[in-house]
């Protein structure tokens, strides 16, 4: 269970932590606890796996991975876990999930793939298809980013 | 500090620092001093480099990324089939929900793809109905993940 302090710490580190000598001290002061308490909560949330990743998020476009695509795959359910694990092993794959298909969209496995150029994404998908023996897949390149933010969990209430 | 975003080039030390801090930023009182120790730099030099990487746009943010379930939230991927002339209006309707964190226009009949995070799936379903009612876009599919095989923590530079 998350305590009220945990929730405040989550809210404090879900944005951008200051680039300064004592960032945790600054954040701790902003929510009225000590630096030691703050760090203890961060470590606990990390150890418990509530924090999945703690660190810098980079912009792919600026770091050489300018092309990305979502690939939706239609994989035989009997082999979907095996396929998911094989896809996960590809270096260019950042995310791989199984999702339930629906009548108008029969795909059940999803990957985000990243490369230097669109043609490389196409080629990577071809290799992945070959590795798993799947023929029915759909590459969905993004034409436009319409929104990209981080989730705001437990925003501070005005009456806090 | 002014950094020309287009001309900025990372050196080997910048890349090493980024690789070091993507998934395991130090959780100690003086994190930049700790990083400096590993690279033979002093704290001020690390702060300067990281500030520059932030300013140049290579680093989007430094902070925590959470497992929604463990905070009592659910997440899903949604896709909608939106007629061309309704794309702007639909986007505006969808993006106003704070739980919609990512939204992309993609090349497919299902052309709008967005992620939705919320305290419950019922709330997400209710929000999707609300969006349909408001925009007239009926075909919105809801595709929550049932299994996770990979979420990469790190882009090796």
Interface residues (C-beta under 8 A of the other chain):
Chain A: X2 X10 X13 X14 X15 X16 X17 X19 X20 X21 X22 X23 X24 X25 X35 X39 X42 X43 X45 X46 X48 X49 X50 X51 X52 X53 X54 X55 X56 X57 X58 X59 X60 X62 X63 X64 X65 X70 X80 X81 X84 X85 X87 X88 X93 X94 X95 X96 X97 X98 X99 X100 X102 X104 X105 X110 X114 X138 X140 X141 X142 X143 X144 X145 X146 X147 X148 X149 X150 X151 X152 X153 X154
Chain B: X18 X21 X22 X23 X24 X25 X27 X28 X29 X30 X31 X32 X33 X43 X47 X50 X51 X53 X54 X56 X57 X58 X59 X60 X61 X62 X63 X64 X65 X66 X67 X68 X70 X71 X72 X73 X77 X79 X91 X94 X95 X98 X99 X100 X101 X102 X103 X104 X105 X106 X107 X108 X110 X112 X113 X114 X117 X139 X141 X143 X144 X145 X146 X147 X148 X149 X150 X151 X152 X153 X155 X157
